[in-house]
Amino acid sequence: MQIRKLVVSAAAVLSLAATALTTTASANAAPEPTITYPPASVLVQPAPVDVTAVLNAAPRNAKTVYVATWGTPHTETPNESAYCHTTPVSGRWMESRFEACLNLSGVATAYNANTKAVIGQLFYTVHWDAQASNGSKSWAYAVHYTRTRAWGAGLEAEIQGAGICNAGCNLSGRGLGTQPLGATGKASAEWTVNARVPARGRVNTTAEAKWRFVAPGVIPSNTVGIPTPTVRCDNAALANMPRYGCVLPNIIPVLTVPYSRYPQYAQHIADAQKAGLPSTLSRLFNGTLINKNRNTSCPSSLPRPAGDECDEYPFASTYQGGFMSGGKFSRRMINGKQNRLGGQDLQALYNGARLLDADKFQVQVTR
């Protein structure tokens, strides 16, 4: 599976987008650490459609009935995002920290209501894309439809639908309405999902486009749709982070710690993890507990050699720190500049990935 990386400046407070980008390395930083978002691949299994039940529910005087079903999963559509293009997966939500996308295909079949014979079909693909950001309590949601082929009564089919949101949000923007899949073979809808974020809190949001197929004189099809993965929006961050932000919380960021950037700092973390200390940590907001972690691992009474500082692992700003873990920690006197640079990189991770209290992240030492 392809892993998307974002390379960030260690000294900057960054807002990380969902697409890969690289900032200019500072003159004394070689190489930059990376924040990596290994994507989750979540299989989508739409509910099966009972074609017989749909046909039997049609009015007795009906002549033609549309039935919407899902087709064979595909890997690509003309409207797909850059993320789905670089990680094409059939029938799976591809999730990163700030984006999710999905490609599926569907079929609208026209039946003779009396004989139940198939008298036409419309084949189409659907691309969903959800994009969140660090700095807003809203996120973008788009659905694109592309007709691939049609015949018979399927040629007249138009797509009709609307977007819905869960209790934590509302939608604004250009909805689906009724659109033909005729000459251009395309239809789309784009919404802004506005989260109802409580004061100093967070809320989980999902949205869903639901649609059916219609045509003059034809009984409309059943309604189909796929909900988005959960997007968490909040204003629960600390003062040095943007006031609002939205992320896909199931994605656990990975901070790489390269030896070539700070050899003593990296070696300490590598040795600590090799000794059994965790590589997956959880951010801690409580300042009192952070100080207790630090004072447990690196009390001020410890002598520091000239130019060195006390480095602790797991970090004091995590739930796995020295005090919170009941004394399971490692400490080492290392070069002070390397220790401070490591702290800057950790803060860049916290801010860029919008890690809230108890959010998990991984630490990976690399050569």
Secondary structure, 3 states (H helix, E strand, C coil): CCCEEEECCCCCCCCCCCCCCECCCCCCCCCCCEEEECCEEEECCCCCCCHHHHHHCCCCCCCEEEEEEECCCCCCCCCCCHHHHHCCCCCEEEECCCEEEEEEEEEEEEEECCCCCEEEEEEEEEEEEEECCCCCCEEEEEEEEEEEEEEEHHHHCEEEEEEEECCCEEEEEECCEEEECCCCCEEEEEEEEEECCCCCCEEEECEEEEEEEEECCEECCCCEEEECCCEEEECCCCCCCCCCEEECCCCCCEEEEECCCCHHHHHHHHHHHHCCCCCEEEECCCHHHHHHHHHHHCCCCCCCCCCEEEEEECCCCECCCCCCCCCCCEEEEEEHHHHHHHHHHHHHHHHHCCCCCCCEEEEEEEC
